[in-house]
Amino acid sequence: MIPVTKPYLPPFSEYQEYLEGIWKRQWLTNNGPLVNELELKISEYLGVENFLFLGNGTIALQIAIKALDLKGEIITTPFSYVATTSSIVWEGCTPVFVDIDPNTLNIDAKKIEEAITERTTAILATHVYGNPCDVEEIQKIASRNKLKVIYDGAHSFGVTYKRKSLFEFGDITTVSFHATKLFHTVEGGGVFSSDHSLIQKMAYQRNFGHDGPEAFQGLGINGKNSEFHAAMGLTNLKVLPKIIQKRKELSKYYNERLADLNLSRPLQNSQVEYNYGYYPVIFPSEEQLMKCVKKLNRSEIYPRRYFYPSLDQLPYVHSKPVPVTESIAKRVLCLPLYYELSFEEVDLICRLIKSVWMHG
Ligand SMILES: *Cc1c(COP(=O)(O)O)cnc(C)c1O
């Protein structure tokens, strides 16, 4: 069976070493030494100042919205994982969808301003498949209209733009370390911000607002993560460059093998160092996509329709039509990509896809 992704598991002995430490200290959770170590190592790895490790990428989005005190309408993308929209609604705000750019598959910055009303407080955009949003244009729009900017960076761990971590843009960037993501801690996530006071506020918020055992600084929730999850992160972070390198080679191989088909790919930006978290392809039609999925499934290969349906279709939102998103969401497919995937398997996947073009 070839799934769309397989979580990387470190050699058991390396994880076990961390477990022995946990057993000795008997400190399992609540801002333990491994959580602190992971936060430091991640900041170092990315070259960013502040990072808080949280329970998952969804609580990260919710805490980000809370920390910025957002109310009213939040402009967002209909082409992302459901958590981007559900967090907005969960926090009592209204998502306002702006259609995507057909080349980058990110929110179309040119269409943001016409969606702003007097109730708009923020822009929450996803760097889809790790492809950076138009961060400069979005910042200009936000400054002009006094809006906050949150980036859902769930796909963009390790991505740089103009040699800087992509996480340095916006007021807050959130990330997910779920097992299906490029870098994972089984379950996990976090927030980045260059604003120290925001980081401090979110540090209280992730721990029920506790300011000592008997005092509270403000409203909080349980957004913490454990020593066991931090240990998985510490072992995985060491091999991340190797994982990214392999994924880069596999992606290049896919490119070569699929070059003669009329499949398109999100536009690559020359100022960006990618993380190769996903391998999305856009089919000429949904019919052709479905044929390929069937063909691959028959050989126990399971690509995923990330992201289908688009989020404007959710039963708890209202949206104006977003024709570009609708069209892309129907035709985009993420092909298998993970560390253990072999070049032979990529070959097989590409041969099966090509056979649909040749024989229908
Ligand atoms: C995975 C993902 C999330 C949610 O992260 P969890 O850690 O699973 O809660 C949010 N946004 C995007 C774009 C994602 O891909």
The ligand as a Gaussian input file, in Angstrom:
#p B3LYP/6-31G(d) Opt

LIG

0 1
 C       -3.003000      20.233000       9.384000
 C       -3.506000      21.605000       9.204000
 C       -4.087000      22.338000      10.263000
 C       -4.437000      21.710000      11.572000
 O       -3.388000      21.269000      12.323000
 P       -3.618000      20.161000      13.463000
 O       -2.275000      20.068000      14.103000
 O       -4.037000      18.884000      12.800000
 O       -4.658000      20.681000      14.395000
 C       -4.433000      23.656000      10.038000
 N       -4.259000      24.238000       8.839000
 C       -3.724000      23.569000       7.794000
 C       -3.536000      24.282000       6.501000
 C       -3.356000      22.233000       7.934000
 O       -2.869000      21.564000       6.875000

